[in-house]
């Protein structure tokens, strides 16, 4: 078998764009859209239980937009990681499901944002429901992303390299 550190799914397509070996940028970048979209839903919930909803709704709308920008960045870098996964493998199929769910969820958040633009002081029930469904989608997609990293080791350093940090000195 080939050295695991030399497998294409371990090595970056472009270290400058996707992060160096063992330090991929995709897991870092996904925190921006996830955090923004979760926070947006939290603000929308707050707007539904207070008499002062306008500021919370405006904040939620901005967070949807920020999440979309972050999603584009995370997707671009994630696609570079995807290119290193060998075709017709279990990891490749999981990566396609991960990418498809992320694209679908991002589309839901985009539609939710577009539904809000004409009503800056309130969030429609439709936009709120789309955001909730989008969160479920990125939650499932995140589980698949974890499977890619932790089970299949996509863009994770080879076990031989990892062992160095887990071996006690003599």
C-alpha positions in Angstrom: 0.0 0.0 0.0 1.1 3.5 -0.7 2.4 5.8 2.1 -0.9 7.3 3.6 0.8 10.7 3.6 1.1 10.6 -0.1 -2.6 9.7 -0.8 -4.2 12.4 -2.9 -7.0 13.0 -0.3 -4.3 13.8 2.3 -2.4 16.3 0.2 -3.7 19.7 -0.8 -4.5 20.5 -4.4 -3.0 23.9 -3.7 -1.4 24.5 -0.3 -1.7 28.3 -0.9 -5.4 28.1 -1.5 -6.6 25.1 0.5 -4.1 25.1 3.3 -0.9 23.1 3.8 -0.6 19.4 4.5 -2.4 18.6 7.8 -3.9 22.1 8.1 -6.8 22.5 5.7 -8.6 25.8 5.6 -12.1 24.4 4.9 -12.9 23.4 8.5 -11.9 26.8 9.7 -13.9 28.7 7.1 -17.1 26.7 7.7 -17.4 28.2 11.2 -18.3 31.6 9.7 -21.5 30.6 7.9 -22.5 28.1 10.6 -22.1 30.7 13.3 -23.8 33.4 11.3 -26.8 31.3 10.4 -27.3 29.8 13.9 -27.0 33.4 15.3 -29.5 34.6 12.7 -32.1 32.0 13.8 -31.5 32.9 17.5 -32.1 36.6 16.7 -35.3 35.6 14.8 -36.5 33.6 17.8 -35.7 36.6 20.0 -37.6 38.9 17.6 -40.7 36.7 17.9 -40.8 36.9 21.7 -40.2 40.7 22.2 -42.0 43.9 21.5 -38.7 45.4 20.0 -38.3 43.0 17.1 -36.9 45.4 14.4 -33.3 45.5 15.6 -33.1 41.8 16.1 -34.7 41.2 12.7 -32.2 43.6 11.1 -29.3 41.8 12.8 -30.7 38.4 11.7 -30.9 39.6 8.1 -27.3 40.8 8.1 -26.2 37.5 9.6 -27.9 35.6 6.8 -25.9 37.7 4.3 -22.6 37.3 6.1 -23.2 33.6 6.3 -23.7 33.5 2.5 -20.4 35.2 1.9 -18.7 32.8 4.3 -20.4 29.8 2.6 -19.0 30.9 -0.8 -15.5 31.0 0.6 -15.8 27.7 2.5 -17.3 26.0 -0.6 -14.5 27.2 -2.8 -11.8 25.8 -0.5 -13.9 22.7 0.2 -14.1 22.0 -3.5 -10.3 22.0 -3.8 -10.3 19.3 -1.1 -13.0 17.4 -3.0 -10.8 17.3 -6.1 -8.2 15.3 -4.2 -10.6 12.5 -3.3 -10.3 9.5 -5.6 -13.5 8.9 -7.7 -15.7 5.8 -7.2 -14.7 5.5 -3.5 -17.0 5.7 -0.4 -15.3 8.9 0.6 -16.1 10.4 -2.8 -19.8 9.5 -2.5 -19.9 10.9 1.0 -18.2 14.1 -0.2 -20.8 14.5 -3.0 -23.6 14.1 -0.4 -21.9 16.7 1.8 -21.5 19.1 -1.0 -25.1 18.6 -2.3 -26.6 19.2 1.2 -24.4 22.3 1.7 -25.5 23.7 -1.7 -29.2 23.0 -0.9 -28.9 24.6 2.6 -27.1 27.6 1.2 -29.9 28.0 -1.4 -32.5 27.9 1.4 -30.6 30.7 3.3 -30.4 32.7 0.1 -34.1 32.4 -0.5 -34.8 33.3 3.2 -32.6 36.4 2.8 -34.5 37.4 -0.4 -37.8 37.0 1.3 -36.7 39.4 4.0 -35.4 42.2 1.9 -38.8 43.9 1.4 -39.6 43.7 5.1 -36.7 44.9 7.2 -38.7 45.1 10.4 -40.1 41.6 10.5 -39.3 38.1 9.4 -41.9 36.2 7.6 -42.8 32.7 8.8 -41.6 31.3 5.4 -38.2 32.9 5.7 -37.9 31.6 9.3 -38.9 28.1 8.4 -36.4 28.1 5.5 -33.6 29.1 7.8 -34.6 26.3 10.3 -34.6 23.7 7.5 -31.3 25.1 6.3 -29.8 24.6 9.8 -30.9 21.0 9.8 -29.3 20.6 6.4 -25.9 22.0 7.5 -26.2 19.9 10.6 -26.5 16.7 8.6 -23.9 17.9 6.2 -21.5 18.6 9.1 -21.9 15.0 10.2 -20.9 13.9 6.7 -17.9 16.3 6.8 -16.9 14.8 10.1 -17.1 11.3 8.5 -14.8 12.6 5.7 -12.2 13.9 8.2 -12.4 11.5 11.1 -13.3 8.2 9.3 -11.7 8.6 5.9 -8.9 11.1 6.9 -9.6 13.5 4.0 -7.0 16.3 4.4 -5.9 14.9 7.8 -2.3 14.1 8.3 -1.3 10.5 7.9 -1.4 8.3 11.0 2.4 7.9 10.9 2.7 11.7 11.2 0.0 11.8 13.9 1.8 9.1 16.0 4.7 11.5 16.6 2.4 13.6 18.8 0.9 10.7 20.6 4.1 8.8 21.5 5.6 9.4 24.9 9.3 10.0 25.1 11.4 7.2 26.4 
